[in-house]
Amino acid sequence: MIDVQGLSVKAGDFRLRDINLGIEDSRFGVILGPSGAGKSLLLESIVGLCSPDQGRVVIGGIDVTKSNPEDRNVAYVPQDMTLFPHLSVRGNLCFGAQARRMSSSDINMRMEQLSQLLDISHLLDRLNPMTLSHGEQQRVAIARALMIFPRAILLDEPFSALDALLRRQLQLQLKRINRELKITILHVTHDREEAFMLGDKIGIMIGGRLVQVGSRDDIYCRPATVEAARFLLNQNIFIGEVLARDDQTRTLTLGDVSGLNLNAVAYNGLRPGDMAHFGIRPEEIMVIRPGMELRNPVQDNLMTGTVETIMEKGGSHLILVRISEIDQPLEIDIPNCAFRDLELAEGKTIQVSLKKKSVWTIPANFRC
């Protein structure tokens, strides 16, 4: 297990502040955040390349805060991969294992296993690894890191420079490595889709702080801060007062300052009179088909509006709908198949449902 406890690290004018993070053995953890959030600095602190001002790093139950990097039994793949240009691909893979005096038979067995897993067997005899494609170099770097049987592997934005197809292939390979080798992985990315595809646990880092850590469902359905919600493209955000709470049906009634009232599932301690931020993801809003029979989940938070703008995104369409009770246009993300069936067009009047189970709430006085 990787266990980071109250970690604070200063690097120039930037600081990581009070980082707490636990990634269980054999699980896949992801740190998600914008550029400059401190994600790489966190990995470097866990690996031992940076010394913390306070806090602890515990790996496998052992406090390694003051240990040298080579004594932590974790592998690190930086963004630039740092393959050795003077060694062949095979030589790169063997380097760390030979330094740790692994036997030749163990090295060959491990190399065979990883070469097949990462599909690099045909590259082993390449004399200059710098002649490999970026994707091939990335697979070699990951294989080299895994050669030493580390307790965990830490990856810093490994796929950021790859095209979409190759990135998807390597994402699938990385998930397979996690499953088949049962190795703990901590992966840094700014790509929201990648984080949700890979992570068993996701931490959102903004401005040197972990503002939220949780499962995919926690992060997606219940953002902990407005900053986290906005980073995850929650643009339908309102602020208002809790008007009522029904603990029997677990329902909150929220009133926005502009006059909008919404029902939401009561999953936190908000009570009547409390101020709250609340919102809903664009893809969670349902456009009602004319004449459609409305079942229970859809009957809450019904409203009518006019389509202002339509933008095609590739696999879906983003539409902006003007609702009379809302100061800002409502963002709705609709899959292409549904968009075509609904025959939506700018200027068209539509009915939408903001299902109460999809409405999230945050106390308005919350601070990171």
C-alpha positions in Angstrom: 0.0 0.0 0.0 1.1 3.6 -0.7 0.1 5.8 2.2 0.8 9.5 2.1 0.1 11.2 5.5 0.0 15.0 5.9 2.6 15.6 3.3 3.7 19.2 2.6 6.5 19.9 0.2 8.0 23.3 -0.9 9.5 23.7 -4.4 10.4 27.3 -5.1 7.3 29.4 -4.7 5.0 26.4 -5.0 3.9 24.2 -2.2 2.0 20.9 -1.8 -0.1 21.3 1.3 -1.3 18.6 3.7 -1.6 15.7 1.2 -3.3 12.6 2.5 -3.7 9.7 0.0 -3.9 5.9 0.4 -3.7 3.5 -2.6 -4.4 -0.1 -1.5 -2.2 -3.0 -2.8 -2.9 -4.1 -6.4 -5.2 -1.1 -6.9 -5.0 1.6 -9.6 -4.9 5.1 -8.3 -5.0 8.2 -10.5 -4.1 11.8 -9.6 -6.1 14.1 -11.9 -5.6 17.8 -12.2 -4.7 20.7 -14.4 -1.1 21.6 -15.4 0.8 23.2 -12.5 -1.4 21.6 -9.8 1.6 19.8 -8.2 0.9 16.2 -9.6 4.5 15.5 -10.6 5.9 17.0 -7.4 3.7 14.5 -5.5 5.1 11.6 -7.4 8.7 12.8 -7.0 8.0 13.1 -3.2 6.7 9.5 -3.0 9.7 8.2 -5.0 12.1 10.1 -2.9 13.4 12.7 -5.4 12.0 15.5 -3.2 12.2 15.8 0.6 9.0 16.8 2.4 8.8 19.7 4.9 6.4 17.6 7.0 4.4 14.4 6.8 5.2 10.8 6.0 5.4 8.4 3.1 4.6 4.8 4.0 5.0 2.0 1.5 4.1 -1.5 2.3 3.8 -0.6 6.0 7.3 0.8 6.1 8.0 4.5 6.7 10.3 5.5 3.8 10.1 9.2 4.2 13.9 9.5 4.8 14.9 6.5 2.7 16.9 6.8 -0.6 14.9 6.3 -3.8 16.6 3.0 -4.5 15.5 1.6 -1.1 11.8 2.3 -1.5 11.0 -0.6 -3.9 8.9 1.6 -6.2 9.4 2.2 -9.9 9.0 5.6 -11.5 8.4 6.4 -15.2 8.8 10.2 -15.7 7.2 12.0 -18.5 10.3 12.0 -20.7 10.9 8.3 -20.0 14.8 8.7 -19.8 15.7 5.6 -21.8 19.5 5.1 -22.1 20.4 5.9 -25.7 23.8 4.0 -25.5 22.0 0.7 -24.6 19.9 -1.5 -26.7 16.2 -2.1 -25.8 17.3 -5.4 -24.2 20.1 -3.5 -22.3 17.6 -0.9 -21.1 15.3 -3.6 -19.7 18.2 -5.5 -18.0 19.8 -2.4 -16.5 18.0 -2.2 -13.2 17.6 -5.9 -12.7 21.4 -6.4 -13.2 22.2 -3.6 -10.7 20.1 -5.5 -8.2 22.0 -8.7 -8.9 19.0 -10.7 -10.2 20.0 -14.0 -11.8 20.2 -14.3 -15.5 17.4 -16.9 -15.6 15.1 -14.6 -13.5 15.9 -11.6 -15.8 15.2 -13.6 -19.0 12.0 -15.0 -17.5 10.8 -11.6 -16.4 11.8 -10.0 -19.8 9.8 -12.7 -21.7 6.8 -12.1 -19.5 6.8 -8.3 -19.9 7.7 -8.3 -23.6 4.7 -10.4 -24.3 2.5 -8.3 -22.0 3.5 -5.0 -23.6 4.0 -6.4 -27.1 7.7 -5.4 -27.5 9.3 -8.8 -28.1 10.1 -7.7 -31.7 11.9 -4.6 -30.4 14.4 -6.2 -27.9 17.4 -6.3 -30.3 16.9 -2.7 -31.5 20.4 -1.2 -30.8 19.3 2.4 -30.4 16.0 2.9 -28.4 15.8 6.5 -29.7 14.8 5.1 -33.1 11.6 3.7 -31.7 8.3 5.5 -32.0 7.1 7.5 -29.0 4.6 4.8 -28.2 7.2 2.0 -28.4 9.6 4.0 -26.2 6.8 4.4 -23.6 6.2 0.6 -23.6 9.9 -0.1 -23.2 10.1 2.4 -20.3 7.2 0.8 -18.5 8.7 -2.7 -19.0 12.0 -1.5 -17.7 10.3 -0.1 -14.6 8.5 -3.4 -14.0 11.6 -5.6 -14.4 12.7 -5.2 -10.8 9.4 -6.6 -9.3 8.6 -3.2 -7.7 5.9 -3.0 -5.0 4.3 -0.1 -7.0 4.9 1.8 -10.2 4.4 5.5 -10.5 3.6 7.0 -13.9 3.8 10.7 -14.8 1.5 11.6 -17.7 2.7 8.6 -19.7 0.4 9.0 -22.7 0.1 12.8 -23.0 2.2 13.0 -26.2 0.5 10.1 -28.0 -2.2 10.2 -30.6 -5.7 9.2 -29.6 -5.6 5.6 -31.0 -2.2 4.7 -29.5 -3.2 6.3 -26.2 -6.3 4.1 -26.0 -4.2 1.0 -26.8 -1.7 1.7 -24.1 -4.4 2.6 -21.6 -5.8 -0.9 -22.1 -2.4 -2.5 -21.8 -1.8 -0.6 -18.5 -5.1 -1.8 -17.1 -4.1 -5.4 -18.1 -0.7 -5.0 -16.4 -2.5 -3.9 -13.2 -4.9 -6.9 -13.4 -2.4 -9.6 -14.4 0.7 -8.6 -12.4 -1.4 -7.4 -9.4 0.8 -4.4 -9.0 -0.1 -1.1 -7.4 -0.2 1.8 -9.9 -0.3 5.5 -9.2 -0.9 7.4 -12.5 -0.8 11.1 -13.1 -2.9 12.7 -15.8 -4.8 15.9 -16.8 -7.1 13.8 -19.0 -10.5 13.4 -17.3 -11.6 10.5 -19.6 -8.3 8.6 -18.9 -8.7 9.0 -15.2 -12.2 7.6 -15.2 -11.2 4.7 -17.5 -8.3 3.6 -15.3 -8.7 4.6 -11.7 -10.1 2.5 -8.9 -9.5 5.6 -6.8 -9.1 9.1 -8.1 -7.7 12.2 -6.4 -8.3 15.6 -7.8 -5.4 18.0 -7.3 -5.8 21.8 -7.7 -3.3 24.4 -6.6 -1.2 22.0 -4.5 -4.1 20.4 -2.6 -6.0 17.2 -3.0 -9.5 18.7 -3.0 -11.2 15.3 -3.3 -10.3 11.6 -3.2 -12.7 8.9 -3.9 -14.1 6.2 -6.2 -15.2 7.0 -9.8 -18.8 7.3 -8.6 -17.8 9.6 -5.7 -15.9 12.0 -8.1 -18.5 11.9 -10.8 -21.7 12.1 -8.8 -20.7 14.0 -5.7 -18.0 16.6 -6.3 -16.6 17.8 -2.9 -15.8 21.4 -4.0 -16.9 23.8 -6.6 -13.4 23.9 -8.0 -13.5 20.1 -8.5 -16.9 20.3 -10.1 -15.8 23.0 -12.6 -12.6 21.0 -13.4 -14.8 18.0 -14.2 -16.8 20.2 -16.6 -19.8 20.7 -14.3 -20.9 24.1 -15.7 -24.5 23.8 -14.5 -23.8 25.2 -11.0 -26.2 27.2 -8.9 -26.1 28.7 -5.4 -29.1 29.1 -3.1 -30.8 28.0 0.1 -32.1 24.7 1.4 -35.8 25.3 1.6 -36.8 21.9 3.0 -35.5 18.5 3.9 -37.6 15.3 4.0 -35.5 12.6 5.8 -38.2 9.9 5.1 -37.8 10.2 1.3 -34.2 11.6 1.6 -35.1 14.6 -0.5 -33.8 18.2 -0.3 -35.6 21.1 -1.9 -33.2 23.8 -3.0 -34.0 27.4 -4.1 -31.6 29.2 -6.4 -31.2 33.0 -5.9 -32.7 33.5 -9.4 -35.9 31.7 -8.5 -35.2 28.1 -9.6 -36.3 25.4 -7.3 -34.8 21.8 -7.5 -35.2 18.6 -5.6 -32.1 16.6 -4.8 -31.2 13.4 -3.0 -30.1 14.3 0.6 -26.8 12.6 1.0 -25.0 15.1 3.2 -25.9 17.1 6.4 -27.5 20.1 4.7 -30.6 21.4 6.7 -33.3 24.0 5.9 -31.8 27.5 6.0 -28.3 26.3 4.9 -26.7 27.9 1.8 -25.5 25.5 -0.8 -23.9 25.1 -4.2 -25.8 22.6 -6.3 -25.6 21.4 -9.9 -26.0 18.6 -12.4 -23.7 17.3 -15.1 -24.6 18.1 -18.7 -24.9 14.4 -19.7 -27.3 13.7 -16.8 -30.0 16.1 -18.0 -32.7 14.3 -20.0 -34.5 15.9 -22.9 -38.1 14.7 -22.9 -39.4 13.2 -26.1 -42.8 14.7 -27.1 -45.6 12.4 -26.0 -43.3 10.3 -23.8 -44.8 8.7 -20.7 -42.9 10.1 -17.7 -41.8 7.6 -15.1 -40.8 8.4 -11.5 -37.1 9.2 -12.0 -38.0 11.7 -14.7 -40.9 13.4 -13.0 -38.8 15.6 -10.7 -37.4 19.0 -11.8 -39.3 19.3 -15.1 -38.8 22.5 -16.9 -39.3 24.0 -20.3 -36.8 26.0 -22.3 -35.6 27.1 -25.7 -32.5 25.7 -27.6 -30.1 28.6 -28.0 -26.9 27.0 -29.4 -26.0 23.5 -30.7 -22.3 22.4 -30.9 -21.2 19.1 -32.3 -18.5 17.3 -30.3 -18.0 14.2 -32.4 -19.7 11.5 -30.3 -22.3 13.8 -28.9 -23.8 17.3 -29.2 -23.6 20.0 -26.6 -26.8 22.2 -26.5 -27.4 25.4 -24.6 -31.0 25.8 -23.4 -32.4 29.0 -22.0 -34.7 28.4 -19.1 -36.7 31.3 -17.8 -36.0 30.6 -14.1 -32.2 30.4 -14.7 -29.8 33.3 -15.3 -27.4 31.2 -17.3 -28.0 28.8 -20.2 -28.3 25.2 -19.2 -25.7 22.9 -20.7 -27.0 19.5 -22.0 -24.8 16.9 -23.5 -26.7 14.4 -25.8 -25.4 11.3 -27.6 -25.6 11.6 -31.3 -28.2 8.8 -31.7 -30.6 10.6 -29.3 -29.8 14.0 -30.8 -30.9 12.7 -34.3 -34.1 11.1 -32.9 -35.1 14.3 -31.1 -34.7 16.4 -34.2 -33.3 19.3 -32.1 -32.7 22.7 -33.7 -31.9 26.2 -32.5 -35.0 28.0 -31.5 -37.0 24.9 -30.7 -38.9 24.7 -27.4 -38.1 21.5 -25.4 -38.9 20.0 -22.0 -36.1 18.7 -19.8 -35.7 16.7 -16.6 -33.0 17.3 -14.0 -33.4 14.0 -12.2 -33.1 14.6 -8.5 -30.7 11.6 -8.0 -28.3 13.4 -10.4 -28.3 16.7 -8.6 -25.2 17.2 -6.4 -24.9 19.5 -3.4 -22.0 21.2 -1.6 -22.4 23.4 1.6 -21.7 26.9 0.4 -19.3 27.6 3.3 -17.1 24.7 2.3 -13.4 25.5 1.9 -10.5 23.3 0.6 
